[in-house]
Amino acid sequence: MQHPSEIPSLTHLNSQGEALMVDVSAKEITRRQAVAVGRVRMAATTFEAIETGNTPKGDVLATARIAGIMAAKQTSQLIPLCHPLPLHKVDVKILPNPQLPGYHIQASVTTKAETGVEMEALTAVSVAALTLYDMAKGLEKSIQIESIRLLSKTGGKSGDYLGNEE
């Protein structure tokens, strides 16, 4: 068990234990980037239908990509206590992987701000994956969304982070 002096203070709670939005106004504005990844696994027949454009709802991948970009821009509306940030770039890639079968999703988000964009990148991947599911659920209900995680981040006081590709 950790000694009380070793436990980090909780930045999103006040002294009464109430949730609060952290004041980042004293922090330095720096370039920050975060990359998140995830995957969507499905039956080979569903994967083939998406790859050939033979789906009932239209272009699954283009719709999922746009949804991911839009979601990153709305993160502060979705996640309590997230700061609204000026996003300078959001890039969502959806790459086919016949071995899954399914898709790898990667979102890269860049800003110049007082706080990081990890939540925006994770939200972009999550909503892109959910949209891919929604667009293909008429073909298969058992599609699986897996392994959404932060891959890397740069900038800010806490420094850089590099996870493993898996």
VEXLUMTI-467831 format. One line per field, with one value per residue (C-alpha): residue in three letters; x, y, z; residue number from 0. Coordinates in steps of 0.02 Angstrom, whole numbers, plus 50000, padded with zeros to 5 digits. Example, Ala and Ser with C-alpha at 12.3 -4.5 7.8 and 13.67 -1.06 7.14 Angstrom:
2
type <- Ala:Ser
c1 <- 50615:50684
c2 <- 49775:49947
c3 <- 50390:50357
seq <- 0:1
This chain:
166
type <- Met:Gln:His:Pro:Ser:Glu:Ile:Pro:Ser:Leu:Thr:His:Leu:Asn:Ser:Gln:Gly:Glu:Ala:Leu:Met:Val:Asp:Val:Ser:Ala:Lys:Glu:Ile:Thr:Arg:Arg:Gln:Ala:Val:Ala:Val:Gly:Arg:Val:Arg:Met:Ala:Ala:Thr:Thr:Phe:Glu:Ala:Ile:Glu:Thr:Gly:Asn:Thr:Pro:Lys:Gly:Asp:Val:Leu:Ala:Thr:Ala:Arg:Ile:Ala:Gly:Ile:Met:Ala:Ala:Lys:Gln:Thr:Ser:Gln:Leu:Ile:Pro:Leu:Cys:His:Pro:Leu:Pro:Leu:His:Lys:Val:Asp:Val:Lys:Ile:Leu:Pro:Asn:Pro:Gln:Leu:Pro:Gly:Tyr:His:Ile:Gln:Ala:Ser:Val:Thr:Thr:Lys:Ala:Glu:Thr:Gly:Val:Glu:Met:Glu:Ala:Leu:Thr:Ala:Val:Ser:Val:Ala:Ala:Leu:Thr:Leu:Tyr:Asp:Met:Ala:Lys:Gly:Leu:Glu:Lys:Ser:Ile:Gln:Ile:Glu:Ser:Ile:Arg:Leu:Leu:Ser:Lys:Thr:Gly:Gly:Lys:Ser:Gly:Asp:Tyr:Leu:Gly:Asn:Glu:Glu
c1 <- 50000:50064:50102:49983:50128:50168:49993:49983:49854:49700:49695:49511:49441:49432:49461:49280:49298:49194:49241:49320:49397:49583:49646:49777:49794:49966:50034:50143:50067:50166:50143:50060:50019:49936:49913:49783:49748:49617:49549:49384:49372:49238:49195:49289:49126:49092:49270:49255:49090:49166:49322:49219:49095:48951:48868:48688:48735:48865:49049:49085:49266:49243:49097:49194:49345:49239:49150:49318:49375:49210:49218:49392:49324:49181:49279:49253:49065:49073:49200:49166:49304:49398:49455:49396:49552:49595:49636:49760:49757:49657:49708:49610:49675:49576:49688:49626:49699:49639:49724:49608:49499:49454:49530:49663:49612:49740:49703:49834:49784:49892:49869:49963:49884:49908:49849:49864:49756:49757:49570:49537:49640:49557:49385:49423:49471:49322:49193:49272:49260:49080:49033:49115:49010:48852:48882:48913:48795:48668:48795:48853:48804:48957:49087:49211:49293:49460:49617:49583:49732:49853:50003:50104:50100:50222:50231:50184:50256:50238:50348:50335:50253:50278:50173:50196:50118:50054
c2 <- 50000:50173:50299:50449:50563:50449:50456:50584:50721:50705:50852:50838:50844:50990:50976:50923:50781:50869:50855:51009:51062:51091:51269:51255:51443:51451:51310:51347:51332:51198:51089:50928:50772:50609:50449:50319:50151:50014:49877:49809:49621:49540:49387:49366:49387:49555:49612:49563:49656:49815:49799:49777:49914:49790:49855:49913:50082:50144:50186:50115:50171:50350:50374:50302:50412:50570:50518:50498:50671:50749:50658:50723:50899:50863:50777:50914:50898:50709:50684:50778:50898:50893:51062:51122:51132:51212:51060:51098:50927:50767:50620:50458:50307:50146:50009:49838:49682:49522:49418:49483:49496:49676:49849:49941:50118:50253:50433:50568:50735:50892:51058:51203:51220:51212:51032:50872:50791:50610:50608:50680:50543:50406:50478:50484:50299:50249:50339:50283:50103:50126:50202:50058:49940:50041:50045:49856:49788:49742:49615:49553:49589:49502:49630:49662:49827:49791:49862:50049:50132:50277:50235:50394:50573:50717:50886:50952:50943:50755:50726:50603:50431:50287:50130:49968:49933:49760
c3 <- 50000:49955:50090:50075:50029:49880:49807:49667:49695:49589:49469:49422:49599:49719:49907:49932:49805:49673:49489:49411:49248:49271:49245:49107:49078:49159:49050:48900:48727:48635:48482:48536:48439:48487:48388:48436:48356:48359:48251:48189:48162:48055:47951:47787:47689:47773:47741:47558:47540:47611:47503:47344:47389:47398:47556:47583:47660:47535:47560:47732:47746:47684:47803:47950:47911:47907:48067:48154:48101:48156:48323:48363:48340:48462:48601:48731:48701:48734:48874:49036:49090:48923:48863:48692:48585:48419:48313:48175:48094:48112:48003:48010:47915:47896:47828:47770:47850:47765:47901:48039:47933:47962:47976:48075:48119:48160:48207:48221:48298:48308:48398:48476:48647:48836:48849:48748:48615:48675:48705:48532:48448:48552:48515:48329:48326:48433:48328:48164:48228:48286:48118:48025:48132:48100:47912:47904:48037:47902:47841:48011:48191:48270:48211:48352:48399:48483:48562:48556:48639:48636:48527:48554:48612:48600:48683:48853:49028:49047:48894:48753:48761:48641:48663:48570:48401:48458
seq <- 0:1:2:3:4:5:6:7:8:9:10:11:12:13:14:15:16:17:18:19:20:21:22:23:24:25:26:27:28:29:30:31:32:33:34:35:36:37:38:39:40:41:42:43:44:45:46:47:48:49:50:51:52:53:54:55:56:57:58:59:60:61:62:63:64:65:66:67:68:69:70:71:72:73:74:75:76:77:78:79:80:81:82:83:84:85:86:87:88:89:90:91:92:93:94:95:96:97:98:99:100:101:102:103:104:105:106:107:108:109:110:111:112:113:114:115:116:117:118:119:120:121:122:123:124:125:126:127:128:129:130:131:132:133:134:135:136:137:138:139:140:141:142:143:144:145:146:147:148:149:150:151:152:153:154:155:156:157:158:159:160:161:162:163:164:165
